[in-house]
Amino acid sequence: MRILLVEDDQLLGESLKYQLEAEGFAVDLCSNGEDGLHYILEAPYDLLLLDRMLPGTDGVAVLKELRRRGCAVPVILLTALGELADKIQGLDAGADDYIVKPFAFGEIMARIRSVTRRPRAWENIPLFRFGDLTLSPTENLLKGPGGECRLSKRESQLMEALLRNPGQTLPRETLLLRVWGPDTEVEAGNLDNYVHFLRRRIRFVKSVVALSTIRGVGYRLEGV
């Protein structure tokens, strides 16, 4: 799981990042709302841990902008403001949960488990589309202008990750975490093999979409 942590308290931010990474999460850390908004809109994250009181654009403003743009990533607000009215404002802005500082690390882990167990709005979307490609993840079926083909479960998961973020470069580490999970030992060459398989599937359905290698970084779906 990939987490974005937006926290302006340097000591708290670095401590949380270290503890979360020790639990197997991939964590990016930034310290202001403008950077947080840029990060979450430019890269795929599974969870946002968002400090409410940030310099410049505060956490509630960041959250409102994310929801206005249709970003459905789960958000846990971290804040020293523990009054009922503060909690109501944060939840009404689109937060999935609200945790008051100071907190124990065990509590935040429990909140993460709870939030990430919940169904997300995008999980009800039956199809993913980009260009002339369509994926039905429930059927593991890829369709293009020249026909359709059945994908393996792993191929379907990889294609879904790419179709969720068309035009964005997805780092290899992100794809390995998304498709194989944080607790699975997998060789990096396995990802290359599955990318090769997907390229063959894309050609088979005669799509003009390209699955491009961004050398030294990862892969990206591009329209032609």
C-alpha positions as CSV (number, residue, x, y, z in Angstrom):
1,M,0.0,0.0,0.0
2,R,1.3,3.5,-0.9
3,I,0.6,6.3,1.6
4,L,1.0,10.1,1.2
5,L,1.7,11.7,4.6
6,V,1.2,15.5,4.7
7,E,2.5,16.8,8.0
8,D,4.3,20.1,8.8
9,D,5.8,18.9,12.1
10,Q,9.1,17.5,10.9
11,L,9.8,15.3,13.9
12,L,6.3,13.8,13.9
13,G,6.3,13.4,10.1
14,E,9.6,11.6,10.0
15,S,8.7,9.4,13.0
16,L,5.4,8.3,11.4
17,K,7.1,7.7,8.0
18,Y,9.7,5.5,9.7
19,Q,7.1,3.5,11.6
20,L,4.7,3.1,8.7
21,E,7.6,1.9,6.4
22,A,8.5,-0.6,9.1
23,E,5.0,-2.0,8.7
24,G,5.6,-2.5,5.0
25,F,4.0,0.6,3.6
26,A,5.5,2.8,0.9
27,V,5.3,6.4,2.3
28,D,5.9,9.8,0.7
29,L,6.2,12.8,3.0
30,C,5.6,16.4,2.4
31,S,5.0,19.4,4.7
32,N,2.5,21.8,3.1
33,G,-0.9,21.7,1.4
34,E,0.2,22.9,-2.0
35,D,2.8,20.0,-2.3
36,G,0.3,17.5,-0.9
37,L,-2.3,18.5,-3.5
38,H,0.2,18.2,-6.3
39,Y,1.4,14.8,-5.1
40,I,-2.0,13.2,-4.6
41,L,-3.2,14.4,-8.0
42,E,-0.1,13.3,-9.9
43,A,0.6,9.8,-8.5
44,P,-1.5,6.9,-7.4
45,Y,-1.9,6.6,-3.6
46,D,-4.0,4.2,-1.5
47,L,-4.4,6.5,1.5
48,L,-3.8,10.1,2.4
49,L,-2.8,11.0,6.0
50,L,-3.5,14.8,6.1
51,D,-2.5,17.2,8.8
52,R,-5.3,19.8,9.2
53,M,-3.2,22.8,10.3
54,L,-0.7,23.3,7.5
55,P,1.1,26.4,6.3
56,G,-0.5,28.1,3.3
57,T,-3.3,25.9,2.1
58,D,-4.7,24.1,5.1
59,G,-5.8,20.4,5.3
60,V,-9.5,21.1,5.0
61,A,-9.0,23.2,1.9
62,V,-6.8,20.5,0.3
63,L,-9.5,17.9,1.1
64,K,-12.3,20.0,-0.4
65,E,-10.3,20.5,-3.6
66,L,-9.5,16.8,-3.9
67,R,-13.2,15.9,-3.5
68,R,-14.2,18.6,-5.9
69,R,-11.9,17.0,-8.5
70,G,-13.4,13.6,-8.0
71,C,-10.5,12.1,-6.1
72,A,-11.8,9.2,-4.0
73,V,-8.6,8.3,-2.2
74,P,-9.4,7.6,1.5
75,V,-8.3,10.4,3.8
76,I,-7.5,10.4,7.5
77,L,-7.2,13.9,9.0
78,L,-4.6,14.4,11.7
79,T,-5.2,17.3,13.9
80,A,-4.8,18.9,17.4
81,L,-8.3,20.4,17.0
82,G,-10.5,17.9,18.9
83,E,-13.8,19.8,19.4
84,L,-16.9,18.3,18.0
85,A,-17.4,21.2,15.6
86,D,-13.9,20.6,14.2
87,K,-14.6,16.9,13.6
88,I,-17.9,17.7,11.9
89,Q,-16.2,20.2,9.6
90,G,-13.5,17.8,8.6
91,L,-15.8,14.9,8.0
92,D,-18.2,17.1,6.0
93,A,-15.3,18.2,3.9
94,G,-14.8,14.6,2.8
95,A,-12.6,12.9,5.4
96,D,-13.0,9.2,6.0
97,D,-11.7,9.4,9.5
98,Y,-10.4,12.0,12.0
99,I,-7.7,11.3,14.6
100,V,-6.7,13.9,17.3
101,K,-3.1,14.5,18.3
102,P,-1.4,13.2,20.3
103,F,-2.2,9.6,19.3
104,A,-0.5,6.2,19.7
105,F,0.9,4.5,16.6
106,G,-1.3,1.5,17.4
107,E,-4.4,3.7,17.0
108,I,-3.4,5.1,13.7
109,M,-2.7,1.6,12.4
110,A,-6.2,0.5,13.5
111,R,-7.7,3.6,11.7
112,I,-5.8,2.7,8.6
113,R,-7.1,-0.9,8.7
114,S,-10.6,0.3,9.2
115,V,-10.6,2.9,6.4
116,T,-8.9,0.7,3.8
117,R,-11.4,-2.2,4.5
118,R,-14.3,0.0,3.4
119,P,-15.6,-0.1,-0.2
120,R,-14.6,2.9,-2.2
121,A,-16.8,4.6,-4.8
122,W,-14.5,3.7,-7.7
123,E,-14.8,0.0,-6.7
124,N,-18.3,0.1,-8.0
125,I,-17.2,1.1,-11.5
126,P,-17.5,-2.0,-13.6
127,L,-15.3,-0.9,-16.5
128,F,-12.0,1.0,-17.0
129,R,-11.4,2.8,-20.3
130,F,-8.6,4.7,-22.0
131,G,-8.5,5.4,-25.7
132,D,-9.9,2.5,-27.6
133,L,-9.2,0.0,-24.7
134,T,-11.8,-1.2,-22.2
135,L,-11.1,-3.5,-19.2
136,S,-13.8,-5.4,-17.3
137,P,-11.9,-6.4,-14.1
138,T,-14.7,-8.7,-12.9
139,E,-14.4,-10.7,-16.1
140,N,-10.7,-10.1,-16.6
141,L,-11.7,-9.2,-20.2
142,L,-9.8,-6.7,-22.4
143,K,-11.6,-5.2,-25.4
144,G,-10.3,-3.1,-28.3
145,P,-11.3,-2.2,-31.8
146,G,-10.1,-5.6,-33.2
147,G,-11.8,-7.9,-30.7
148,E,-11.4,-9.0,-27.1
149,C,-9.2,-11.4,-25.1
150,R,-9.2,-12.9,-21.6
151,L,-6.5,-11.9,-19.2
152,S,-5.0,-13.8,-16.3
153,K,-5.8,-12.4,-12.9
154,R,-2.4,-10.8,-12.5
155,E,-2.5,-9.3,-16.0
156,S,-5.9,-7.9,-15.2
157,Q,-4.7,-6.3,-12.0
158,L,-1.7,-4.8,-13.7
159,M,-3.8,-3.4,-16.6
160,E,-6.3,-2.0,-14.1
161,A,-3.5,-0.2,-12.2
162,L,-2.4,1.4,-15.5
163,L,-5.9,2.2,-16.7
164,R,-6.7,4.0,-13.4
165,N,-3.8,6.4,-14.1
166,P,-3.6,6.8,-17.9
167,G,-0.8,9.1,-19.1
168,Q,0.9,8.9,-15.7
169,T,4.3,7.2,-15.2
170,L,3.8,4.5,-12.5
171,P,7.0,3.6,-10.8
172,R,8.0,0.0,-10.8
173,E,7.8,-0.1,-7.0
174,T,4.2,1.2,-7.1
175,L,3.1,-1.5,-9.6
176,L,4.8,-4.3,-7.6
177,L,3.0,-3.1,-4.5
178,R,-0.3,-2.7,-6.2
179,V,-0.3,-6.0,-8.1
180,W,1.7,-8.4,-5.8
181,G,1.3,-6.6,-2.4
182,P,3.8,-5.5,0.2
183,D,4.2,-8.9,1.8
184,T,5.0,-11.0,-1.3
185,E,8.5,-11.7,-2.3
186,V,8.6,-11.2,-6.1
187,E,11.5,-10.6,-8.5
188,A,11.5,-7.3,-10.4
189,G,11.7,-9.3,-13.7
190,N,8.2,-10.7,-13.1
191,L,6.8,-7.2,-13.7
192,D,8.7,-7.0,-17.0
193,N,7.3,-10.3,-18.0
194,Y,3.8,-9.2,-17.3
195,V,4.3,-6.0,-19.2
196,H,5.4,-8.0,-22.2
197,F,2.3,-10.2,-21.9
198,L,0.1,-7.0,-21.8
199,R,1.7,-5.6,-24.9
200,R,0.9,-8.7,-26.7
201,R,-2.7,-8.5,-25.5
202,I,-3.0,-4.9,-26.6
203,R,-1.7,-5.7,-30.1
204,F,-4.1,-8.7,-30.3
205,V,-7.1,-6.5,-29.8
206,K,-5.6,-4.0,-32.3
207,S,-5.5,-1.0,-30.0
208,V,-3.5,2.1,-30.7
209,V,-2.7,2.6,-27.0
210,A,1.0,2.2,-26.2
211,L,2.4,0.7,-23.0
212,S,5.6,2.7,-22.8
213,T,8.7,2.0,-20.7
214,I,10.0,5.1,-18.9
215,R,13.6,4.0,-18.5
216,G,14.8,3.9,-14.9
217,V,11.3,4.8,-13.5
218,G,8.5,2.5,-14.6
219,Y,5.7,2.3,-17.2
220,R,3.0,4.5,-18.7
221,L,-0.1,4.0,-20.9
222,E,-0.2,6.5,-23.7
223,G,-2.8,7.3,-26.3
224,V,-1.7,7.8,-30.0
